[in-house]
Amino acid sequence: MQIAIDGPASAGKSTIAKLVATKLGYVYCDTGAMYRTVTLMALRARIDVHDADAITARLPELRIDFRPTADGQQVLMNGDDVSLAIRQEDVTNNASAVSAIPAVRADLTQRQRDIAAAGNIVMDGRDIGTTVLPDAELKVFMVASVEERARRRFLDNQAKGIDVPVEVLEQEIAARDHKDSTRATSPLKQADDAVRIDTTHMSIDEVVTEILRLHDDREQTAATK
């Protein structure tokens, strides 16, 4: 089964997707980390994040791998662990620009489909249910208020030693929402057949339980066909 989890920045998609994948014994693919890795590549190469041709030219030499660890997974860029580097503010604030480049989306979409073709998978992002895996058996669209998402990112940043005021994070998240929703290529939007879950007042366990329930419902429906 393919499970697609979409939603705006800091809605908790990656955290939930990892837990759901672990509970089900499925593969987890963090598509956001892939776009962040391309962004980091551009920044380290001193390429303007709006220079589509220069970034596209670098894609063939970029290898992105995920390595399971005891507490999650590492993201590797050409063999180097960039798990923390891709979560820094410079990458976060430039990822939308890189993600909007059509050639980047086409390249990573194909990579994501190749990963999904290998078997049961949980994949999160912003266009998984609409573009990457349009035939996914279960599609979830996770949302939360800007204030709650900023609070979550603030706490996550603190744990990583990143100090950014929550008010700044609210502004950045609102700006990211606008960019993601209005970009010309694969904009953020809820798939027609996706289940919308507002996580503003839900605990992580409650969200995971709800998605597992939806998964079981889909399995039972498939078994009766």
C-alpha positions in Angstrom: 0.0 0.0 0.0 1.1 3.6 -0.7 0.3 6.2 2.0 0.6 9.8 0.9 0.8 12.5 3.6 0.7 16.1 2.4 0.3 19.4 4.1 2.0 22.8 4.8 5.3 23.4 6.5 5.6 22.2 10.1 2.2 20.5 10.2 4.0 17.5 11.6 4.1 15.4 8.5 7.6 13.9 8.8 7.2 13.0 12.5 3.8 11.3 11.9 4.9 9.6 8.7 8.0 8.1 10.4 5.9 6.7 13.2 3.2 5.3 10.9 5.9 3.7 8.7 7.5 2.1 11.8 4.2 0.8 13.1 3.3 -0.8 9.8 6.8 -1.9 8.9 6.7 0.2 5.7 9.5 2.2 4.0 9.5 5.9 4.8 10.5 8.5 2.3 11.1 12.1 3.4 10.6 14.1 0.2 11.0 17.4 1.9 14.5 16.3 2.9 15.3 15.7 -0.8 14.3 19.2 -1.8 16.3 20.6 1.1 19.3 18.6 0.0 19.1 20.2 -3.5 18.8 23.6 -1.8 21.9 22.9 0.3 23.8 21.8 -2.7 23.0 25.1 -4.4 23.9 27.2 -1.4 27.2 25.4 -0.9 28.1 25.8 -4.5 27.2 29.5 -4.2 24.5 29.2 -6.9 21.6 31.6 -6.8 18.5 29.6 -5.7 16.5 31.2 -8.5 19.1 30.2 -11.2 17.1 27.2 -12.5 19.6 26.3 -15.3 22.6 26.2 -12.9 20.8 24.1 -10.3 19.4 21.8 -13.0 22.8 21.2 -14.4 24.0 19.9 -11.1 21.3 17.4 -10.6 22.9 14.5 -12.5 25.9 14.5 -10.1 23.7 14.7 -6.9 23.1 11.5 -5.0 20.6 11.5 -2.2 20.4 8.5 0.1 18.6 7.7 3.4 20.3 5.6 6.0 18.2 4.1 8.9 19.5 4.9 12.4 18.4 3.9 15.9 16.4 7.1 16.3 15.3 7.8 12.8 17.3 8.2 9.6 20.3 10.1 8.2 20.1 12.1 5.0 23.2 11.7 2.8 24.3 14.0 0.1 26.9 12.3 -2.1 27.8 10.2 0.9 28.0 13.0 3.5 25.6 13.2 6.4 23.6 16.4 5.9 20.7 15.6 8.3 21.3 18.7 10.5 22.6 21.0 7.7 19.4 20.8 5.7 17.4 21.9 8.8 19.3 25.2 9.2 17.5 28.5 8.6 19.3 29.3 5.3 18.1 26.1 3.8 14.6 26.4 5.2 14.1 29.9 3.9 15.3 29.1 0.4 13.8 25.6 -0.1 10.6 27.0 -1.6 12.5 28.8 -4.4 14.4 25.6 -5.3 11.2 23.5 -5.0 9.4 25.7 -7.5 11.9 24.9 -10.3 10.1 22.5 -12.7 13.2 20.5 -13.6 14.0 19.9 -9.9 10.5 18.7 -9.3 10.5 16.4 -12.3 13.9 14.9 -11.3 12.9 14.3 -7.6 9.4 13.2 -8.5 10.9 10.4 -10.6 13.3 9.5 -7.8 10.4 9.3 -5.4 8.3 7.1 -7.7 11.3 4.8 -8.1 11.5 4.5 -4.3 7.7 3.9 -4.0 7.8 1.2 -6.7 9.9 -1.1 -4.4 6.9 -1.8 -2.0 4.8 -0.6 0.9 5.7 3.0 1.6 4.7 6.1 3.6 5.7 9.3 1.8 5.2 12.9 3.0 5.5 16.2 1.2 3.3 18.8 -0.5 2.3 17.2 -3.8 2.5 13.5 -3.0 -1.2 12.7 -3.3 -1.7 15.1 -6.2 1.4 14.5 -8.3 3.9 12.0 -7.1 1.6 9.2 -6.1 -1.8 10.1 -7.5 -3.0 6.5 -7.2 -2.0 6.1 -3.5 -4.5 3.9 -1.6 -4.5 6.3 1.4 -4.1 10.1 1.1 -3.9 12.3 4.2 -3.8 16.1 4.2 -2.5 17.4 7.5 -3.0 21.0 8.6 -2.5 23.1 11.8 -2.7 26.8 12.6 0.3 29.0 11.8 0.7 29.7 15.5 0.8 26.0 16.5 3.2 25.2 13.6 5.5 28.0 14.7 5.5 26.8 18.3 6.4 23.2 17.2 9.2 24.5 15.0 10.5 26.7 17.8 10.7 23.7 20.2 12.3 21.5 17.5 14.9 24.2 16.7 15.7 24.6 20.4 16.4 20.9 20.6 18.8 21.3 17.7 20.5 24.4 19.1 18.9 26.7 16.6 17.7 30.0 18.2 15.0 31.8 16.2 12.2 33.8 17.9 8.7 32.3 17.5 7.4 35.5 16.0 9.9 35.2 13.2 9.0 31.6 12.6 5.3 32.6 12.3 6.2 35.1 9.6 8.4 32.6 7.8 5.8 29.8 7.9 3.0 32.1 6.6 5.3 33.2 3.8 6.2 29.6 3.0 2.5 28.7 2.9 1.9 31.5 0.3 4.9 30.4 -1.9 3.9 26.7 -1.8 0.3 27.3 -2.5 0.8 29.8 -5.4 3.8 28.3 -7.3 3.1 27.3 -10.9 4.4 23.8 -10.7 2.7 21.3 -8.4 1.3 23.8 -5.9 0.3 22.7 -2.4 -3.3 21.7 -2.4 -5.5 18.9 -1.0 -6.2 16.0 -3.3 -9.9 15.5 -3.9 -9.8 12.0 -2.3 -7.5 12.9 0.6 -8.7 12.9 4.3 -8.1 16.2 6.0 -6.8 16.0 9.6 -6.4 19.2 11.6 -3.7 18.5 14.1 -3.7 21.8 15.9 -5.2 20.3 19.1 -4.2 16.7 18.6 -1.3 14.8 20.1 1.2 12.9 18.0 -0.2 9.6 19.2 -3.8 10.7 18.3 -2.8 11.6 14.8 -0.9 8.3 14.3 -3.8 6.3 15.7 -6.2 8.0 13.3 -4.0 7.3 10.2 -3.6 3.7 11.3 -7.3 3.4 11.5 -7.7 4.8 8.0 -5.1 2.4 6.8 -6.9 -0.6 8.3 -10.2 0.7 6.8 -8.5 0.8 3.3 -7.1 -2.7 3.8 -10.5 -4.1 4.8 -12.2 -2.4 1.8 -9.6 -3.8 -0.6 -10.0 -7.3 0.9 -13.7 -7.3 0.2 -13.4 -6.3 -3.4 
